[in-house]
Amino acid sequence: MRKQRENKSNTKAADKLSLEIRRFIKAPRDRVYAAWTDPEQLKQWFGPEDVQTRELLAEVRVGGELRWDLTNSEGEELTMRGEYRDLQPGKKVVFTWQWEDDEDWENHTSVVTVEFEDREGGTELRLVHERLPNEASRDGHTRGWNSALNKLASFFSR
């Protein structure tokens, strides 16, 4: 019984440090998947609206590196590193996410899962970012991902 309670509280704690966003994108599923997996397309929309991408490296294969060098709205230069964990064409992209030079992220790695489903007139996108280091990080990433998904939607409306 005590083990079950511990598992439930661990699950609640994990839920607190995760975020989930669903977004309808007016584009076919294969095109939305390609926007996440074609480095040239990714560079055109990835990241929040108030962030400047300096460089984006996407070795899109399981075990491949994802590195995003950016300048945030305060002018700070930051780097996010990740690794592709799962790629299911047209269905799912999974990668790790870790900020460099941030003490909250020292020895800490989170996981981003993006899933794609056909919906009439486009694609239902579900993004889950799990194992964030704290609630402030979860809240910041929620704002960031929502902003990035706005850019993705605009990418398809051009």
DASULPE-V802746 format. One record per residue. N is the residue number from 1. SS is DSSP state (@ for helix, = for strand, . for the rest). D_CENTER is the distance of its C-alpha to the mean C-alpha in Angstrom with 2 decimals. Layout:
N|SS|D_CENTER ; N|SS|D_CENTER
This chain:
1|.|35.91 ; 2|@|34.66 ; 3|@|32.08 ; 4|@|30.78 ; 5|@|30.58 ; 6|@|28.65 ; 7|@|26.14 ; 8|@|25.80 ; 9|@|25.35 ; 10|@|22.77 ; 11|@|20.85 ; 12|@|21.22 ; 13|@|20.12 ; 14|@|16.97 ; 15|@|16.32 ; 16|@|16.85 ; 17|.|14.12 ; 18|.|11.45 ; 19|=|10.06 ; 20|=|10.08 ; 21|=|10.03 ; 22|=|12.16 ; 23|=|13.02 ; 24|=|15.90 ; 25|=|15.75 ; 26|.|19.28 ; 27|.|19.04 ; 28|.|19.80 ; 29|@|17.29 ; 30|@|18.04 ; 31|@|17.43 ; 32|@|13.99 ; 33|@|13.13 ; 34|@|14.85 ; 35|@|12.87 ; 36|@|9.78 ; 37|@|12.33 ; 38|.|15.09 ; 39|@|14.73 ; 40|@|17.11 ; 41|@|15.31 ; 42|@|11.88 ; 43|@|13.94 ; 44|@|15.33 ; 45|@|12.51 ; 46|.|9.33 ; 47|.|9.15 ; 48|.|11.05 ; 49|.|14.60 ; 50|.|16.40 ; 51|.|14.86 ; 52|=|16.62 ; 53|=|15.06 ; 54|=|17.86 ; 55|=|16.64 ; 56|=|13.80 ; 57|=|14.66 ; 58|=|13.14 ; 59|.|15.56 ; 60|.|14.28 ; 61|.|16.22 ; 62|.|16.02 ; 63|.|16.56 ; 64|.|15.65 ; 65|=|14.19 ; 66|=|11.17 ; 67|=|12.37 ; 68|=|11.65 ; 69|=|14.81 ; 70|=|14.96 ; 71|=|17.51 ; 72|.|16.61 ; 73|.|18.89 ; 74|.|21.32 ; 75|.|21.78 ; 76|.|20.28 ; 77|=|19.04 ; 78|=|15.99 ; 79|=|14.28 ; 80|=|11.03 ; 81|=|11.71 ; 82|=|10.25 ; 83|=|11.86 ; 84|=|11.42 ; 85|=|12.79 ; 86|=|13.34 ; 87|=|13.81 ; 88|=|15.85 ; 89|.|16.90 ; 90|.|16.42 ; 91|.|14.99 ; 92|=|11.91 ; 93|=|9.38 ; 94|=|8.56 ; 95|=|7.84 ; 96|=|8.69 ; 97|=|7.73 ; 98|=|10.94 ; 99|=|12.55 ; 100|.|16.02 ; 101|.|19.06 ; 102|.|17.88 ; 103|@|20.18 ; 104|@|17.83 ; 105|@|15.72 ; 106|.|18.90 ; 107|.|18.96 ; 108|.|15.71 ; 109|.|12.59 ; 110|=|9.70 ; 111|=|7.96 ; 112|=|4.80 ; 113|=|6.86 ; 114|=|7.12 ; 115|=|10.86 ; 116|=|13.34 ; 117|=|16.85 ; 118|=|19.83 ; 119|=|21.13 ; 120|.|24.24 ; 121|.|23.60 ; 122|=|20.03 ; 123|=|16.87 ; 124|=|15.35 ; 125|=|11.57 ; 126|=|10.22 ; 127|=|6.68 ; 128|=|7.32 ; 129|=|6.19 ; 130|=|9.61 ; 131|.|12.18 ; 132|.|11.52 ; 133|.|14.85 ; 134|.|16.34 ; 135|@|16.41 ; 136|@|16.38 ; 137|@|13.08 ; 138|@|11.71 ; 139|@|13.45 ; 140|@|12.31 ; 141|@|8.56 ; 142|@|9.65 ; 143|@|11.58 ; 144|@|9.16 ; 145|@|6.60 ; 146|@|10.01 ; 147|@|11.41 ; 148|@|9.01 ; 149|@|9.61 ; 150|@|13.21 ; 151|@|13.29 ; 152|@|12.14 ; 153|@|14.92 ; 154|@|17.29 ; 155|@|16.67 ; 156|@|18.23 ; 157|@|20.96 ; 158|.|22.42
